[in-house]
Amino acid sequence: MPTSTLGSAQPYAAIHNVVTTSGGNIYVFQVDRYYYGITVWKSTDGGSNFSSVSTQSADTIHGGGASSYVYGFGAAIDGAGYVHCIAQDYAISTRHTAYNKFNTADDTWGTWELIDAGDVENNQNYLVDIAIDSSNKPHVVFIKTETNMGNDYYRVYYSNKTGASWLTAEMVSTATTSAHYDPFIVVRNSDIVEVVYNKTNSVTYYRTRTSGSWGTETSYTGNEVPRITVTSDNTVYRYSHGISNYYLYENSSRVESILCSDEFVLNKGTTRYLLYDDNSDNNYIKMIKNSGSSWSTPVTIITDTLLYSLQTENSYNYHYAAASRINLVYYSEYTMKFFGYDMVVRSSKPAYLKGSTNVTSSKHVYLEGKGGSPKIHKIKVVVPGKHDTATSSRTYAYLEGYAPSAKTRQLAYLYGAQPVSSRIYSYIQGSTSVIANKHAYLSGGVAVASHAHAFMQGGVVIASSSDAFLRGGVIVVDRKGAYAIGGVVLTSRSLAYTKGETTARANQKAYLSGPQNQTLVPILDIASGNWINELSGSELYPSLADGSDTTYAWYQQASAGEYFEVKLTEGDVPAVGDQTLIWRAYRKSGALSVTLKCELRQGTDIIASDQQTLTDSVQQFEYVLSTGEKASISDYTNLRVRVTIMEVS
């Protein structure tokens, strides 16, 4: 859960000033502590770090005139990536209530324009708000001062922009001798506007505009801090709390036993998330949620004291934050801080909060801490090849052809089609093996076993204390060990053996081995689903085949059943030996447990399967195919690997 401090700011000038783009970048629009202008902060790493990308002075926003200040501000993002902003000055300036768009593609502003020239009479603490409809049209509410019977009263006004023109402001509040303020707005069903607002810390109201006409102004329970949200099924929820008892209400019904002085509500689909400062517990910021008719147990998410105000995304309009994330800004005194609360929702069933304690429920959805992003670094299948290869080792020797493997620390040599494993030296003599403590050599068709070294030259046996060896028709006499390979005499103190047409010459003992291994790696994506590579691209196989852990395929928020499948290199039918499925993976650090299944397939047929629960560090998993699994492969040119998220808990 990232937390960042953005500096000194004014907590009373804005409530909707956090937006998230479809690409995951977070923007915070900060009103200067002394109302002199705004600063735009941007994070590209989920809120861990912010940098200032733009500033706008109050004079730039309002066009000068009297001393300009930003006393009210609101922001909301549309489907094209533009942040629509409303700003209000209390003094009579060129642009008293102003509007502009901020382009998140290049972090630039458009031109500030006038919405309304009315005055607010130094009422800096009363807010403005903005909402965007499905056509990317802005709808705004703000405060103006009206004079009646010699007194000034604050009224709530509404406007929208169609094309290049702003609608002449329409009065929303109806009382003529009372002040109204703190308006908030939502748009539902594309064109139905609803506004909530307050009257002189005594009554909260709502009013609905349909097809250009306003309905009846209606009061609902509560005295101050009106809030509103509309869920994806177009159900409206209105909030407020009592001015003396601090009870919190939703649609005029009290919410549990909560006592608070500030609250904010947002939604993900049909679930409402209510954030509030708990008056009964050090004013810590807590969160509860409701997916149906009941509220969850409160979870403390921020423990800073002296909290003044909560601000978060205008989530019920055009909201592009991931369904597993809540982004908000809060104030400890006048210090502005960003807080990101990560969560994962895994089905359409109700969700439950999970703080530091696991939640056991018959439902399948949980609200959890950061984590649960599986990353697959490498996939390969290693099988024996068709061709011979030489090995040099003092330990394991393997025989080719159909002979069994000799795995022993004893010296193993080739005798016919069978391995010989013995501490005694065994050599080939025609069709007969000679196994003895003495050195046995070939003399015609007769084995000569003697302490003396006996050799054949023509039809004559040579016995001599000198080492004599046959090379063609020439006797080689040398105290060094000489062995025949083809027509070449090798003289060396090392043991030399014949491997096909290749001679292994080394101080180590050289043996015949099986074929050289074939390594089959991904060469084509069969299905990628919602998996992405390390650059957020959709092509997976290059990242899984290049041998580096800096590249990978991953799923940002794990969801059971999601999979990808890749085709492997076309291989030859292998000789006898182990066949191994190898893959490397880990889980992004966090609270979730993620289990993956890696399947080796031939076409649509499952050959072998390896299921593993991931940890926070990269692990290499090696699954050796059984005899039956190897036998079930009939086409090494049509092998695939499928990786599936099996469980997230």
N, C-alpha and C positions, 0 to 999 in steps of 0.2 A: 504494500500500500504506500505509494510515493507521497511524500509531503515536501513542499517547497515554500520558502518565504520569498515573497515578491516585493516587499518593502512597505513604506508608509503609504496609506491610502485612506480615503473617506468611506466609512462603512455605510453611510446613510443615503448615498446618492444613487445607488443602483441595486437591483436584486437579480436581474438576468444579465449577466455579463460574462458567462463562460460558455464557449461553444466548442464542438468537436467536429472535425471534417470527416468525410467518408474515408480518407486515408489514415485517420487516427491522430492527426495533429490536433493539439489542444491550444486554444487561444483564450486569454483572459484580458478583458478590457478594464483597466484600472483607472478610477477617478482619483486625481491627486487629492491628498489630504486637505489642501486648502482650496480645492475646487478650481485650480488654475488650468486644468486641461486633463487629457487622458493619455495613458501609455498602453500600447498593445504588447502583451507578452506572448511568446510562442514556445511550445514544447513539442519536440519530435520524438521523445522517448517515453511517452506515457505519463509525463508529469514529474519525472525525476529531476529534470533540469529545464529552466526557462531562460530565454533571452529576449531582450527588448527589440522589437522589429519596427516600431513606429510610434511617433508621438503626435498629438494634435493639441494646440493651445486653445484656450477658451475663445480668444479673439478669432482664430481661424474658424472655429466651429460656428460661432454666433455672429461673425461679421463686424465686430467692434460696436461702436456706439457708446453707451454707458459701460462702466466696468463690467467685463464679461466673466462669468463663472459657469462651471458645469455643475448644476445643482440636481439634475436628474438625468439618468442614463439607462438605456436598455439595449440589448443586442439579441439577435436570433439569426440562425443560418438557414439558407434555403437549399434546394436540391442541386443548384448549380455551383455551390461553394462560395457564394457571396454572403457576408455577414451584414445584415440590415441593422442600422443603428439609429436611435432617437436620443437627442440630447436637449435639455431644457435649461434656460438661464432665468434667474428670478427678476433680472432688471430688464428695462426696455432696451432691447438691442435690435440690430438689423434682422437677425434670425433668432427670434425668441425661442421657438420650438423648432429644432432643426433635424434634418435627416441626411444620411449618407450611406454608401455601401463600401465595405472593405473587401477586396478581392484576395482570397486565400491562395490563389494560384501564384501570385507574385508579391503578396503582402503590400498592396498599394490601395490608396483611397481614391474615391471618385470626388465629386464636387458637392460640398454641403449646400443644401437647399432649404427653403422655408416651408414648414408645415403650417404654422399659425403664428401670428404676431402678438397674441394676447399676453397679459402680464400675470405673474404669480405673487407679486408683493412679498419678496424675501421669504418665501415658504420653501426653504431649501430641503427640508427633510421629507417632503411628500413626493412620491415616486412617479415615474412614467413607465410604460411597458410597451412591448411590440410582439406581434405574432405574425407568422408567415403561413399563407394558405397553400394548397396543393398546386396552385398556378404561380407560385413564387411572388405573390402580391403581398406587400406589407400592410398590416392593420395596426394602428397605434391608439393608445389612450394616454391622456395627460391632464394636467390641472390648469385651469384659468381662473382669474379673479373676476367676479361679477359684482357690481354695486347695486344694492337694493335698499331702499329706505335709509340711505345715508351710510350704510355699512357695507364692507367688502366681505364677500363670501367666496369660498373656493368651490368650483364646480368641476365635475369629471366630463371630459369631452373625448369624442371618438372621431378618427378620420382613416381613410385608406387611400392608396395611390393606384390609379388605373392609368396605364400608359405614362405620360409625362405630367399628369395633373393630380393634385391632391383634392379630395372631397372637402367641401366646406365643412368645417368642424361641426359635429352634431352633439348637443348636450345630452349626456346619459343620465346624470343624477337629476332629480326633479324638484327637491325641496328648495324653497326660495330664501329661507332665513336660517339655513344651517350650512356649515362647511362640510365638504366631501373631499376625500383624498385616498391615497394608497390604492389606485386602480390596478387590476390585473386582467389580462385578456387571453382568451383561447379562441381558436377557429376550428369548427368541426363540420363534417359533411361538406367540405369545400367552401361553403358560404354562410354558415350559421355562426354568428359572433356572440360570445357571452363575456360579460364583464362583471367582476366583483369589486366592491369598494366599501369604504367606511364613512360613517357620519359622526364627526366630533366625538370619537372614542365612546360611542354609545350603541350604534346599530350597524350591522353589516348587511349589505344589499347585493343582489345580483339582478342583471337585466339582460335580455336576449334580443338580438337583432336578426331577423329572418327576412330574406328577400328585400332588404333595404328598409324594413320597418321595425321599430323598437316595440317590444312587448311591455308588460306591466313591470314596474319596479317592485321587487319582492324582497322582504327582509328574511334573514335566516339567523339561527342562534349564534351568539357571540357578539363581542363588543369591538374587537380590533384585530389587526393583522389578517385581513382577508387573503386567501390563496385559492387557486382553482387549478384543476387538471382534468383532462378528458382522456380516457383510455382508448385503445385501438378499436373497441366495439362501440365507440361514440357515447359512452356513459360519462356524465359530468359529475365530478366530486368537488364540493366547495368546503373550505376550511376557515376557521377563525378560532379565537380563544377569548376567554373572559378577561376583563380588565382588572378585576379585583381577585378572582379566585384562580386565574390562570388555567382553567379547564380548557382542554383542546376538543374541538368539535369537527365532525365530518358530516356534511348534509344535516346539520342541526342535532346530530346524536353525539354524545360524548365518546371520545376515543379512550377506552380503558380508564386507568387512573392517572393519566399523564397530566403533569403541571409544567407549563412552559411559557416563555415570554417571546419566543420567535420560532417559526416553523417553516419548513419548505417541503413541498410534495412534488414528486415526479413519478413517471410511470414507465414501465417496460412492458409493452403489450397490454394485457388487462390487469397487471399487478401494480398496486400503488406502493411506493416507498416513501415513508414519512420520516424526515429528519427534523430534529427539534433539540433545543437546549433545555435540559432537565432542571427545573427550578429546585427540585428536591434532592439533587445529587450534584452539587458544585457547578451547575450549569454546563456539565459535560454534554457534548453532542452525541445523541443516540439515534438509533434507527429501528423502525419497526416496519413490517410489510403486511399487505393484505391481498390475497389472491382470490378471495371469495367473500365470506361473511365474517371472518374472525381475524384478529391481529396477532402477529407473532410476539414472542417475548423480546423486549428491548435489548439491543446490543450496543454497548458503548464503542464508538469509533474514534472519537477525539476527546482527549482529556485536558486540553489547554483550558485555563480559567479566564475570566473576564471576557467572555465571548459577547460580542455586540451584534453581529449580524451573520446570517447565512445567505449564500448566493450559489446558484447552480445553473445548469443548462435549462434552456426553455424547452424541456424535453417533450412536452405535449404538442408541439407544433412540428417543425421539421427537425427531428432529432436523429443524428447520425452516429452517436456514440455506440460502441459495441454493446450488445445486450448483456454483457458481463461486467459492466463498468459504471460507476457513479462518480462524476467529477463535480467538485464543489469548491467554493471559496468561502473562507470564514475569517473573522477578525478577532485577534486577541488585542484588546484596546484598539489602536489605529494601525496595527501591523497586519497586512493582508497576506494570507497564507492559502496555498492550494493543497487540496487533499483528494487523492484518488482511491476509491474503494472498489477492488476487483471482486467479481463474483462470476459464477458459472451456472447457467440454467440449462438443464439437460432434457427437459420434456415439457409438454403443455400442461402437466399437472401442477398443483400448487407448490410453491417454493418455500423453503424454510431457511432461517438464518443459521449460519455456522460461524461462530467466532473462533475461539481457541478450543472449543469442545465439539466433538462429533455429534451429529444429530441422527438419531435412529427413528425412522419413520417408514410407514408402508408406502409413502409417496416416493417418487423417483427424482424429485428436483430439489436441489439444495443451493443455497447462497453461500459461496465459499470464498476463502482467501485466494491470493494470487497463485497461479500454477496450473498444471494440467495441460501443458503443451508438449506433446510427444515429438521428438526429433529423431529421424532416421538418417544416419550418416552414410552408411555403406551397406551394400547387398552384393553377395557373390556366392557362386556355387563352385566348389573345387572337386574335380573328378580326375581319375587317371587318364593319361593320353594313350595314343596308339604306338608311339615310337619309343625305342630304348634310350636310356640315359645312363651315364656313368655316375657313380657316387664314390666319394673318398671319405671313409669314416672308420673309426676303430670299433664302432658299436653295431648299429643295426644294418644288416644286409638283406636285400630283397631279391627274389628271383623272378625272372620274367617268364612269359609263356603261360602254361597252365600249371606250373609247379607251385606248391604251397610256399608261402613266405617264410623265411627263416628269420625270426626275431630273437636274437640271442647275443650275448656278449662273447660267445665262443666264435671261433672262426668258421664261417660257413662258405662252402665252395660248391661249385656246380658239378654234379655227377649225373650225367644223362638228363633226365627230366625231373630228378628229385634233389632236394637240398640235403646237404650233409652238414650236420652241426656237431662239431667235436673239437676237442682240444688237440686231436691228432690231425696231422695234415693229410688230407685226402686229395687224390688227383685222379684224373681220368686215365684209365688204361684200357683202350678198346671198349669192350662192353663190360669190363670187370673193374671194380674199384679195389684199390689197394689201401688198406688201412693198417698202419703199423707204426711202431715207434721209430722204425728205421725208414730211411728214404727209399722209396720204391720207384723204379724207373722202367721205362719200356725198352725191352730188348727183343725185337722181332715180335712174336706172339707170346713170349714168355716174360713173366714178371721176375725181375731180379731184386731180391731183398738182401741187402748186405750192409755192413758197416762201411764197407768200401763203396765208393761211388762208382757204379757200373753204367756204362753207356754203350750205345751201339754205334759202330761205324761200319756201314755195309752189313755183312753177316757176322762181324767180329765184335765180341764184348770187350770193352776196355775197362779195366779196373785200375784205378790209380789214386794216389793220395792227392793228386792235383784235381781240380775241378775241370772236368772235360765235358764239353757239350757239343752237340751236333748242329752244325749249320750247313745245310746242303751236304756236300761231300767233304766238308772241312771240319776237323776237330778243333774246338776252341779250348784252350787250357788256361785257366785263370782262377785265382783264389776268390774272385768276386762271384757273386751269384749271377749266373747268366741264364736267361730263359728265351725260348723261341717264340716269336710271334710272326706268323707268315714267313717271310724269308729274311727277317731282321733279327739279329742277336742283340739282346739287351743285357748289358753288364752294369749292375748296380747293386748296392747293398740294400736298397729298398726292395720291397716285394712288389713285383709287377705282374699284373694279370691281364688277360685278354678280354676285352669287351667289344664284341663285333669286330669292326676294323679299327677300333680305337684302343690305344694303349694308355692305361692309367699309370702314371709314374709319380710316385710321391712317397714321402716317409711314412705316410699312413697306409694302411691296408686298403686296397681298392677292390670293390665287389661289383657284381652285376646287380643292377636295380631294375625295378619295373619301369613302365613308360613315364615320361615327363608329364606332370599334371597339366590339365586344362583348367583355366579360370574363366568361368562364364559370368559376365557382368551385364547390367541393364543397358540396352541399346535402343529402347523404344517405350514410350508411355502407352499402355493399353487403356488405362482409366486413371484419372488424377483426382476426380471429385473436387472437394474443397481444400485439398492439400496444396501447399505452395512450396517453392524453393526458398533458399536463403535471401534472395533478392525480391521476394514476394511475387515471383513469376509462376506461371502454371506448368512449365516444362520441368519434369522431375528427374528423368533418367540421367542427364549429365552429372547432376549433383550426387547421385548415388553410385557412380561408376569411376570417379576420378581419383579415388584413393586418399582424399583429404578430409579431415574432420571440420574444416572451415566451411564446407558446403554440405547441404542437407535438404531433406524434405521434411516439412513439419505441418502440424495442424494447430492453429493458434489457440483455440479453445476446444479441448477434447470433447468429443461426443460419440457415444457408443454406436458402432455400426459403420462409421465412416472408414473408407479404405481407399488405397490406390493399388494399381497393378502395373508391372513393367515386364517387358519381354527381355529374355537373356540372349547372350551371344549364342549362335548356332554351334553346337559341339559335335565331335566325332563319338562314335560308340567306344566307350573306354575299355581298357583291359581290366583285369581283376584288381580290386583295391578299394579303399575307403572313398565314399562320396559325401561331401560335407556342405551343408547350408550355413553360410556365415553372414551375420548382420550385426551392425553396431547401432546403438540407440541410447537415448536418455530422456528423462522428463525434465522440462524446465522447472527450476526450483519453485516450490510452493506447497500448498496444502493438499492437493489432489493426488490420489493414487491412480495410476494409469496402467492398464494391462493391454499389451499388444499381442497379436498372433501373426506370425510370419509363415506363409504357406508356399511350398514349392509345388507348382502345377505344371501339368502337360496339357496345354489347351485349357479346357474347363475342368479336367480331372485333377483332384487333389492327390499328390504323390506323398508329401510329408508335411508336417505342421509342427511349429515350435512356438509355444506361448510363454511370454515372460512379463513380469511386472517391473516397470522401469524405476530406476533410481535417479538421483540428482547428478550423477556423474556418468560419463560415457562408458558403456559396457559392450564387450564383444561377445556375442552368443554364437556357439558352434554346435550345430546339430548334425550328427553322423547318421546317415540313412541306414536303415536295417537292410538285411538281405532281401526281404520281401519288397521293401520300398524301392530298392535298386532294380529289382526284377520287373517292377511295374512300369518302368520307363521304357518305352518302345521307340521314342523319337526325340533325340537329343537336340534337334533343330527347332523344337517347339516348346521349350521350357519357359516358364514365367514364374514370377514371385508376386504374391499379393500380401500386403500388410493391412491388417484390420484393427481398429480400436475396439477391444472386446468389453472393457469395463472401465468406468470412471467413478471413483467413490471417495 
